[in-house]
Amino acid sequence: MAGNSLFCHFRIEGPKHLSTSETRRPTLMVIHAHPDDEASQTGGTLARYAAAGFRTVLVTCTDGRQGNGVDGCKPGHRDHRPEQIAARRSHELAMSKVALGISDLVQLDYPDSGMPESANDTDPRAFSRLEGEPITLQLEALMRKYQPDVVVTYPPNGLSNHPDHVRTHELTVAAFGRIRKAGGLPAGRDGETGPERRMPKLYYIALSVSRLKAARTRAEATLGPGIWTPPLEIGVDDDSITTAVNISGFWAHKLRALAAHASQADASALLRVLNVTGQENPVEEYILADPPWSGGEQESDLFQGIVGGS
């Protein structure tokens, strides 16, 4: 069980020591709340940059223990076993990592908060209720370790207002702010402490209303009216989207990663929809948060303006 102390239950899968050639690769760090979020929201992006030779670092903040148990049982059911569920979801995450070609997987393993107002939402040990300072320090340390050029996380509302998503946003932004206050990261990305510094770019995951509507229309036409699709309420105005990453060459990778999370009903429902809606011009959308968007033509590359961009 993860606690409040720094680096408690801190698991890293990937190279333990960073060689000069490794650290000089352009690096994308994506910070998510739960296992399966990486596939549903950023799977194509992770796969695209991994295939291009970039270093891709995935951080998951919780262990997912409040997800579906055996036969889909929910928290509070007598057959719901949080420890077993966390172990299974870790295994599924490992399979997703392979499907997406992720370089490094860091699991902070804090207890999943579950949905708001659920029976388990009162657990004081849950990620969204823990003291933020130790976790902010963890995330700051990870940014210093991997020295990303781009950091991706949720927008302020966490996309869905899930407390773990919102908390992940808050703590990631706090850690990013400390990097900024310190003057950035070493410009050489090789651990040297020379005078030249740089700041990573910070992006928020986004879904445009127009694409959500189009996906709903295609899903209902193929699977019938009433089929579950991502709610329009999580969408943002199209004009808010600053960056659209084309993942047409990596759609299959995204679907394989999502299929790896077979124990979770939400992942399975989304997979069913994406199987019939995502083949036409698939993109994953983002909002550039730092540096602030100055307008102009929409980006197609998270690394635009950075040496080594794809």
Secondary structure, 3 states (H helix, E strand, C coil): CCCCCCCCCCEEECCCCCCHHHHCCCEEEEEECCCCHHHHHHHHHHHHHHHCCCEEEEEEEECCCCCCCHHHCCCCCCCCCHHHHHHHHHHHHHHHHHHHCCCEEEEEEECCCCCCCCHHHHCCCCHHHCCHHHHHHHHHHHHHHHCCCEEEECCCCCCCCCHHHHHHHHHHHHHHHHHHHCCCEECCCCCCCCCCEECCEEEEEECEHHHHHHHHHHHHHHHCCCCCCCCHHHCECHHHCCEEEECHHHHHHHHHHHHHCCCCHHHHHHHHHHHHHCCCCCEEEEEEEECCCCCCCCECCCCCCCCCCC
